[in-house]
Amino acid sequence: MTSLSTHVLDIAEGKPAAGVDVSLEVLVDGEWHPVGEATTDANGRVSELATGLVSGMYRVVFGTGDYGNTFFPGVHVVMTLDDAEDHYHVPLLLSPFGYTTYRGELSWQS
């Protein structure tokens, strides 16, 4: 069963970004449909945003404006998932005037 998690880090403050709303959407027939939503915990993590994902195009939406980032009030990360994979981890590193994301590993759960 394919699942997705995330981790948001405030690299300007050097701490986890707690309280960031995160949602996952899937693209079906040219329209985005909600799949899951959560809020980052005290460690900036959402350990399971969604499970049972099928192959397709997905979008993770980070509500960074409510966290206090006025320059990037929302970050949308679009990716293609393959349900042959067990898990995807998509972290977000956030600063007031920039962000980066990548496909991460779940080594913190080991």
DSSP file (Angstrom, degrees, kcal/mol; ACC not computed):
  #  RESIDUE AA STRUCTURE BP1 BP2  ACC     N-H-->O    O-->H-N    N-H-->O    O-->H-N    TCO  KAPPA ALPHA  PHI   PSI    X-CA   Y-CA   Z-CA
    1    1 A M              0   0    0      0, 0.0     2,-0.3     0, 0.0    53,-0.1   0.000 360.0 360.0 360.0 123.5    0.0    0.0    0.0
    2    2 A T  E     +A   53   0A   0     51,-0.5    51,-2.5    81,-0.1    50,-0.5  -0.606 360.0 174.1 -81.8 133.5    1.5    3.3   -1.1
    3    3 A S  E     - b   0  87A   0     83,-1.3    85,-2.2    -2,-0.3     2,-0.4  -0.849  18.8-143.3-133.6 169.4    1.6    6.1    1.5
    4    4 A L  E     +Ab  50  88A   0     46,-2.0    45,-2.8    -2,-0.3    46,-1.1  -1.000  16.4 173.8-139.8 137.7    3.0    9.6    1.8
    5    5 A S  E     - b   0  89A   0     83,-2.1    85,-2.5    -2,-0.4     2,-0.3  -0.853   9.0-162.1-132.1 169.9    4.4   11.6    4.7
    6    6 A T  E     -A   46   0A   0     40,-2.2    40,-2.4    -2,-0.3     2,-0.3  -0.953  10.8-156.7-149.3 167.8    6.1   15.0    5.0
    7    7 A H  E     -A   45   0A   0     83,-0.4    85,-2.8    -2,-0.3     2,-0.5  -0.950  10.7-157.2-149.0 124.4    8.3   17.0    7.3
    8    8 A V  E     -d   92   0B   0     36,-3.2     9,-2.7    -2,-0.3     2,-0.4  -0.930  10.7-172.3-111.4 125.0    8.5   20.9    7.3
    9    9 A L  E     -dE  93  16B   0     83,-2.6    85,-3.2    -2,-0.5     2,-1.1  -0.960  21.6-142.2-118.9 132.4   11.5   22.6    8.7
   10   10 A D  E  >> -dE  94  15B   0      5,-2.9     5,-1.9    -2,-0.4     4,-1.5  -0.792  20.8-177.5 -89.0  97.8   11.9   26.3    9.3
   11   11 A I  T  45S+     0   0    0     83,-2.1    84,-0.2    -2,-1.1    -1,-0.2   0.670  77.1  60.7 -78.7 -14.2   15.5   26.7    8.3
   12   12 A A  T  45S+     0   0    0     82,-0.9    -1,-0.2     1,-0.2    83,-0.1   0.860 117.5  30.8 -74.1 -36.1   15.6   30.5    9.1
   13   13 A E  T  45S-     0   0    0     -3,-0.3    -2,-0.2     2,-0.2    -1,-0.2   0.595 105.9-127.1 -95.0 -15.0   14.8   29.7   12.7
   14   14 A G  T  <5S+     0   0    0     -4,-1.5    -3,-0.2     1,-0.3    -2,-0.0   0.892  73.1  98.1  69.4  40.2   16.5   26.3   12.8
   15   15 A K  E   <S-E   10   0B   0     -5,-1.9    -5,-2.9    29,-0.0    -1,-0.3  -0.960  81.3 -79.8-150.2 164.7   13.5   24.4   14.1
   16   16 A P  E     -E    9   0B   0      0, 0.0     2,-1.1     0, 0.0    -7,-0.3  -0.368  42.1-122.2 -64.7 149.5   10.6   22.3   13.0
   17   17 A A    >   -     0   0    0     -9,-2.7     3,-0.7    26,-0.2     2,-0.2  -0.769  35.8-169.7 -96.8  91.4    7.6   24.2   11.5
   18   18 A A  T 3   +     0   0    0     -2,-1.1    23,-0.2    24,-0.2    24,-0.2  -0.540  62.1  28.3 -80.5 145.4    4.8   23.1   13.8
   19   19 A G  T 3  S+     0   0    0     21,-2.0     2,-0.5     1,-0.3    -1,-0.2   0.659  75.1 146.5  84.2  17.3    1.2   23.9   12.9
   20   20 A V    <   -     0   0    0     -3,-0.7    20,-2.4    21,-0.2     2,-0.3  -0.772  46.3-131.6 -88.5 124.8    1.5   24.0    9.1
   21   21 A D  E     -GH  39  63C   0     -2,-0.5    42,-3.4    42,-0.5     2,-0.4  -0.588  28.5-173.9 -74.1 133.8   -1.6   22.8    7.3
   22   22 A V  E     -GH  38  62C   0     16,-3.2    16,-2.6    -2,-0.3     2,-0.3  -0.992   5.8-178.1-131.9 135.9   -0.8   20.2    4.6
   23   23 A S  E     -GH  37  61C   0     38,-2.1    38,-2.8    -2,-0.4     2,-0.4  -0.953  15.1-146.2-132.6 156.5   -3.1   18.6    2.1
   24   24 A L  E     -GH  36  60C   0     12,-3.0    11,-3.3    -2,-0.3    12,-1.5  -0.977  17.7-177.4-122.4 134.4   -2.7   16.1   -0.7
   25   25 A E  E     -GH  34  59C   0     34,-2.4    34,-2.6    -2,-0.4     2,-0.4  -0.934  14.4-145.7-129.3 152.3   -4.7   16.1   -3.9
   26   26 A V  E     -GH  33  58C   0      7,-2.6     7,-2.4    -2,-0.3     2,-0.6  -0.932  19.7-124.3-117.6 143.7   -4.8   13.8   -7.0
   27   27 A L  E     +G   32   0C   0     30,-2.7     2,-0.4    -2,-0.4    30,-0.4  -0.783  34.9 171.0 -90.2 118.5   -5.2   14.9  -10.6
   28   28 A V  E >   -G   31   0C   0      3,-3.0     3,-1.7    -2,-0.6    -2,-0.0  -0.987  69.3 -17.9-131.1 121.4   -8.2   13.1  -12.2
   29   29 A D  T 3  S-     0   0    0     -2,-0.4    -1,-0.1     1,-0.3     3,-0.1   0.871 128.7 -50.8  51.3  42.4   -9.5   14.2  -15.6
   30   30 A G  T 3  S+     0   0    0      1,-0.2     2,-0.4     0, 0.0    -1,-0.3   0.520 119.8 100.7  79.5   5.8   -7.7   17.5  -15.4
   31   31 A E  E <  S-G   28   0C   0     -3,-1.7    -3,-3.0    -5,-0.0     2,-0.4  -0.959  70.2-123.1-126.9 144.3   -9.1   18.4  -11.9
   32   32 A W  E     -G   27   0C   0     -2,-0.4    -5,-0.2    -5,-0.2    26,-0.1  -0.692  27.7-170.4 -85.2 133.5   -7.5   18.3   -8.5
   33   33 A H  E     -G   26   0C   0     -7,-2.4    -7,-2.6    -2,-0.4     2,-0.0  -0.980  26.8-108.2-125.6 136.1   -9.4   16.2   -5.9
   34   34 A P  E     +G   25   0C   0      0, 0.0    -9,-0.3     0, 0.0     3,-0.1  -0.327  36.6 167.6 -65.8 142.0   -8.6   16.0   -2.2
   35   35 A V  E     -     0   0C   0    -11,-3.3     2,-0.3     1,-0.4   -10,-0.2   0.634  63.0 -15.8-120.3 -37.9   -7.0   12.8   -0.8
   36   36 A G  E     -G   24   0C   0    -12,-1.5   -12,-3.0    14,-0.1    -1,-0.4  -0.988  50.9-164.2-164.8 160.5   -5.9   13.8    2.7
   37   37 A E  E     +G   23   0C   0     -2,-0.3     2,-0.3   -14,-0.2   -14,-0.2  -0.992  16.4 151.3-152.3 152.0   -5.1   16.6    5.0
   38   38 A A  E     -G   22   0C   0    -16,-2.6   -16,-3.2    -2,-0.3     2,-0.4  -0.950  36.0-114.5-163.9 175.3   -3.3   17.1    8.3
   39   39 A T  E     -G   21   0C   0     -2,-0.3   -18,-0.2   -18,-0.2     6,-0.1  -0.986  39.5-104.1-124.5 136.8   -1.4   19.7   10.3
   40   40 A T        -     0   0    0    -20,-2.4   -21,-2.0    -2,-0.4     6,-0.2  -0.299  37.9-130.9 -61.4 142.3    2.3   19.3   11.2
   41   41 A D    >   -     0   0    0      4,-2.3     3,-2.4   -23,-0.2   -22,-0.2  -0.033  41.4 -74.6 -81.1-171.0    3.0   18.2   14.8
   42   42 A A  T 3  S+     0   0    0      1,-0.3   -24,-0.2   -24,-0.2    -1,-0.1   0.741 135.8  51.5 -60.4 -23.9    5.4   19.8   17.2
   43   43 A N  T 3  S-     0   0    0      2,-0.1    -1,-0.3   -26,-0.1   -26,-0.2   0.276 120.3-109.0 -95.2   9.6    8.3   18.2   15.3
   44   44 A G  S <  S+     0   0    0     -3,-2.4   -36,-3.2     1,-0.2     2,-0.3   0.665  76.8 132.1  75.5  17.2    7.0   19.6   12.0
   45   45 A R  E     -A    7   0A   0    -38,-0.2    -4,-2.3    -6,-0.1     2,-0.4  -0.747  47.0-169.9-110.3 149.5    6.0   16.1   10.8
   46   46 A V  E     -A    6   0A   0    -40,-2.4   -40,-2.2    -2,-0.3     3,-0.4  -0.930  15.1-169.7-124.7 104.9    2.9   14.5    9.2
   47   47 A S  E    S+     0   0A   0     -2,-0.4     2,-0.2     1,-0.3    -1,-0.1   0.750  77.0  16.7 -73.8 -23.4    3.7   10.8    9.5
   48   48 A E  E     +     0   0A   0      1,-0.1    -1,-0.3    -3,-0.1   -43,-0.2  -0.696  57.5 165.4-152.5  95.1    0.9    9.7    7.3
   49   49 A L  E    S-     0   0A   0    -45,-2.8     2,-0.3    -3,-0.4   -12,-0.2   0.845  77.9 -13.7 -77.0 -34.8   -0.9   12.2    5.0
   50   50 A A  E     -A    4   0A   0    -46,-1.1   -46,-2.0   -14,-0.1    -1,-0.3  -0.974  59.7-161.1-163.0 153.8   -2.5    9.5    3.0
   51   51 A T  E     +     0   0A   0     -2,-0.3   -48,-0.2   -48,-0.2   -49,-0.1  -0.858  68.6  43.7-131.3 169.3   -2.4    5.7    2.4
   52   52 A G  E    S+     0   0A   0    -50,-0.5     2,-0.2    -2,-0.3   -49,-0.2   0.810  73.4 172.9  67.6  30.3   -3.6    3.4   -0.4
   53   53 A L  E     -A    2   0A   0    -51,-2.5   -51,-0.5    -3,-0.1     2,-0.2  -0.488  19.6-148.5 -76.2 139.7   -2.4    5.8   -3.1
   54   54 A V        -     0   0    0     -2,-0.2    27,-0.2     1,-0.1    -1,-0.0  -0.591  37.5 -75.4 -98.3 165.4   -2.6    4.6   -6.7
   55   55 A S  S    S+     0   0    0     -2,-0.2     2,-0.3    25,-0.1    27,-0.2  -0.325  83.9  89.8 -59.9 141.2   -0.3    5.6   -9.5
   56   56 A G  E    S- I   0  81C   0     25,-2.2    25,-3.0    -3,-0.1     2,-0.5  -0.960  77.3 -51.2 160.0-174.3   -0.9    9.1  -10.8
   57   57 A M  E     - I   0  80C   0    -30,-0.4   -30,-2.7    -2,-0.3     2,-0.3  -0.809  53.2-177.9 -95.5 130.6   -0.1   12.8  -10.4
   58   58 A Y  E     -HI  26  79C   0     21,-3.3    21,-2.7    -2,-0.5     2,-0.4  -0.859  16.8-151.2-127.1 159.0   -0.4   14.3   -7.0
   59   59 A R  E     -HI  25  78C   0    -34,-2.6   -34,-2.4    -2,-0.3     2,-0.5  -0.989   3.6-156.6-134.0 124.6    0.0   17.7   -5.4
   60   60 A V  E     -HI  24  77C   0     17,-2.8    17,-2.7    -2,-0.4     2,-0.6  -0.886  14.1-160.0 -95.6 128.2    1.0   18.5   -1.8
   61   61 A V  E     -HI  23  76C   0    -38,-2.8   -38,-2.1    -2,-0.5     2,-0.5  -0.950   2.2-162.3-114.5 119.0   -0.2   21.9   -0.7
   62   62 A F  E     -HI  22  75C   0     13,-3.0    13,-2.0    -2,-0.6     2,-1.8  -0.889  14.2-144.4-101.8 123.6    1.6   23.5    2.3
   63   63 A G  E  >  +H   21   0C   0    -42,-3.4     4,-0.5    -2,-0.5   -42,-0.5  -0.521  38.5 155.9 -84.9  71.2   -0.3   26.3    4.0
   64   64 A T  H  >> +     0   0    0     -2,-1.8     5,-2.4     1,-0.2     4,-0.6   0.681  59.3  69.8 -76.2 -18.0    2.8   28.3    4.8
   65   65 A G  H >45S+     0   0    0      8,-2.8     3,-1.0     1,-0.2    -1,-0.2   0.909  97.3  50.8 -65.5 -41.2    1.0   31.7    5.0
   66   66 A D  H 345S+     0   0    0     -3,-0.4    -1,-0.2     7,-0.4    -2,-0.2   0.745 104.7  59.1 -68.1 -21.6   -0.8   30.7    8.2
   67   67 A Y  H 3<5S-     0   0    0     -4,-0.5    -1,-0.3     6,-0.1    -2,-0.2   0.672 130.4 -96.0 -77.2 -17.9    2.7   29.7    9.5
   68   68 A G  T <<5S+     0   0    0     -3,-1.0     2,-1.1    -4,-0.6    -3,-0.2   0.453  81.8 133.6 117.9   4.1    3.8   33.3    8.9
   69   69 A N      < +     0   0    0     -5,-2.4    -1,-0.2     1,-0.2    -2,-0.1  -0.739  23.6 173.7 -88.6 100.3    5.5   33.2    5.5
   70   70 A T  S    S+     0   0    0     -2,-1.1    -1,-0.2     1,-0.2    -5,-0.1   0.747  74.7  53.7 -80.9 -23.8    4.0   36.2    3.8
   71   71 A F  S    S+     0   0    0     25,-0.4    -1,-0.2     1,-0.3     3,-0.1   0.905 122.4  27.9 -76.9 -41.4    6.2   36.0    0.7
   72   72 A F  S    S+     0   0    0     24,-0.3    -1,-0.3     1,-0.1    -3,-0.2  -0.744  70.9 168.9-116.2  80.2    5.3   32.3    0.0
   73   73 A P  S    S+     0   0    0      0, 0.0    -8,-2.8     0, 0.0    -7,-0.4   0.668  72.5  19.9 -69.8 -14.1    1.8   32.0    1.5
   74   74 A G        -     0   0    0    -10,-0.2     2,-0.5   -11,-0.2   -11,-0.2  -0.968  64.7-158.0-153.8 138.2    1.3   28.6   -0.2
   75   75 A V  E     -I   62   0C   0    -13,-2.0   -13,-3.0    -2,-0.3     2,-0.5  -0.979   9.4-165.9-119.5 124.9    3.7   26.0   -1.6
   76   76 A H  E     -I   61   0C   0     -2,-0.5     2,-0.6   -15,-0.2   -15,-0.2  -0.947   2.1-170.6-112.5 124.4    2.5   23.5   -4.1
   77   77 A V  E     -I   60   0C   0    -17,-2.7   -17,-2.8    -2,-0.5     2,-0.4  -0.961   5.9-163.9-117.7 116.4    4.6   20.5   -4.9
   78   78 A V  E     +I   59   0C   0     -2,-0.6     2,-0.3   -19,-0.2   -19,-0.2  -0.840  18.7 159.7-103.1 134.7    3.5   18.4   -7.9
   79   79 A M  E     -I   58   0C   0    -21,-2.7   -21,-3.3    -2,-0.4     2,-0.5  -0.968  38.9-119.4-148.9 161.6    4.8   14.9   -8.3
   80   80 A T  E     -I   57   0C   0     -2,-0.3     2,-0.3   -23,-0.2   -23,-0.2  -0.932  30.2-160.4-106.0 123.9    4.1   11.6  -10.0
   81   81 A L  E     -I   56   0C   0    -25,-3.0   -25,-2.2    -2,-0.5     2,-0.5  -0.795   7.7-151.2-105.7 147.7    3.7    8.6   -7.7
   82   82 A D    >   -     0   0    0     -2,-0.3     3,-2.4   -27,-0.2   -29,-0.1  -0.977  10.8-146.4-117.4 119.9    4.0    5.0   -8.6
   83   83 A D  T 3  S+     0   0    0     -2,-0.5   -81,-0.1     1,-0.3    -1,-0.1   0.524  93.7  76.9 -69.5  -1.5    1.9    2.6   -6.5
   84   84 A A  T 3  S+     0   0    0    -83,-0.0    -1,-0.3   -82,-0.0     2,-0.3   0.676  83.1  82.2 -75.3 -16.9    4.6    0.0   -6.9
   85   85 A E  S <  S-     0   0    0     -3,-2.4     3,-0.1     1,-0.1   -82,-0.0  -0.636  75.4-144.5 -86.0 145.8    6.5    2.0   -4.3
   86   86 A D  S    S+     0   0    0     -2,-0.3   -83,-1.3     1,-0.2     2,-0.3   0.897  73.8   0.5 -75.0 -41.6    5.7    1.4   -0.6
   87   87 A H  E     -b    3   0A   0    -85,-0.2     2,-0.4   -36,-0.0    -1,-0.2  -0.999  51.3-155.7-153.8 147.4    6.2    5.0    0.6
   88   88 A Y  E     -b    4   0A   0    -85,-2.2   -83,-2.1    -2,-0.3     2,-0.5  -0.985   8.2-166.2-123.0 137.8    7.0    8.5   -0.4
   89   89 A H  E     -bC   5 104A   0     15,-0.6    15,-3.3    -2,-0.4   -83,-0.2  -0.989   5.6-175.9-124.7 120.6    8.4   11.1    2.0
   90   90 A V        -     0   0    0    -85,-2.5   -83,-0.4    -2,-0.5    13,-0.2  -0.834   8.0-168.9-123.4  91.5    8.4   14.7    0.7
   91   91 A P        -     0   0    0      0, 0.0    11,-0.9     0, 0.0     2,-0.4  -0.354   8.7-149.6 -76.5 158.7   10.0   17.2    3.1
   92   92 A L  E     -dF   8 101B   0    -85,-2.8   -83,-2.6     9,-0.2     2,-0.6  -0.994   2.2-160.1-129.4 124.8    9.8   21.0    2.8
   93   93 A L  E     -dF   9 100B   0      7,-2.9     7,-1.9    -2,-0.4     2,-0.4  -0.933  22.7-166.4-102.9 122.1   12.6   23.3    3.9
   94   94 A L  E     +dF  10  99B   0    -85,-3.2   -83,-2.1    -2,-0.6   -82,-0.9  -0.890  20.1 163.5-121.3 137.7   11.2   26.8    4.4
   95   95 A S  E >   - F   0  98B   0      3,-2.5     3,-1.0    -2,-0.4    -2,-0.0  -0.886  53.8 -93.9-137.3 171.3   12.7   30.2    4.9
   96   96 A P  T 3  S+     0   0    0      0, 0.0   -25,-0.4     0, 0.0   -24,-0.3   0.815 122.3  22.0 -59.1 -30.7   11.1   33.7    4.6
   97   97 A F  T 3  S+     0   0    0      1,-0.1     2,-0.3   -26,-0.1    -3,-0.0   0.079 126.3  25.8-128.1  25.3   12.2   34.1    0.9
   98   98 A G  E <   -F   95   0B   0     -3,-1.0    -3,-2.5   -26,-0.1     2,-0.3  -0.977  50.4-168.7-173.1 163.6   12.8   30.6   -0.3
   99   99 A Y  E     -F   94   0B   0     -2,-0.3     2,-0.3    -5,-0.2    -5,-0.2  -0.981   4.0-164.3-155.1 159.6   12.0   26.9    0.0
  100  100 A T  E     -F   93   0B   0     -7,-1.9    -7,-2.9    -2,-0.3     2,-0.3  -0.983   5.5-173.1-143.8 154.9   13.3   23.6   -1.3
  101  101 A T  E     +F   92   0B   0     -2,-0.3     2,-0.3    -9,-0.2    -9,-0.2  -0.948   7.0 167.6-143.9 162.5   11.8   20.2   -1.4
  102  102 A Y        -     0   0    0    -11,-0.9     2,-0.8    -2,-0.3    -2,-0.0  -0.971  46.3 -85.3-164.0 167.5   13.1   16.7   -2.3
  103  103 A R        -     0   0    0     -2,-0.3   -13,-0.2   -13,-0.2     2,-0.1  -0.801  58.2-169.9 -85.5 116.3   12.1   13.0   -2.1
  104  104 A G  B     -C   89   0A   0    -15,-3.3   -15,-0.6    -2,-0.8     2,-0.3  -0.323  18.6-115.0-101.0-178.3   13.4   12.0    1.3
  105  105 A E        -     0   0    0     -2,-0.1     3,-0.3   -17,-0.1    -1,-0.1  -0.735  16.7-129.6-111.1 162.1   13.9    8.8    3.2
  106  106 A L    >   +     0   0    0     -2,-0.3     3,-1.9     1,-0.2     4,-0.4  -0.173  58.8 134.2-104.0  39.8   12.2    7.7    6.4
  107  107 A S  G >   +     0   0    0      1,-0.3     3,-1.1     2,-0.2    -1,-0.2   0.745  61.7  70.6 -63.1 -22.6   15.4    6.9    8.3
  108  108 A W  G 3  S+     0   0    0     -3,-0.3    -1,-0.3     1,-0.2    -2,-0.1   0.706  94.3  55.9 -67.7 -18.1   14.0    8.7   11.3
  109  109 A Q  G <         0   0    0     -3,-1.9    -1,-0.2     1,-0.2    -2,-0.2   0.617 360.0 360.0 -87.8 -12.3   11.5    5.9   11.8
  110  110 A S    <         0   0    0     -3,-1.1    -1,-0.2    -4,-0.4    -2,-0.1   0.498 360.0 360.0 -70.3 360.0   14.1    3.2   12.0
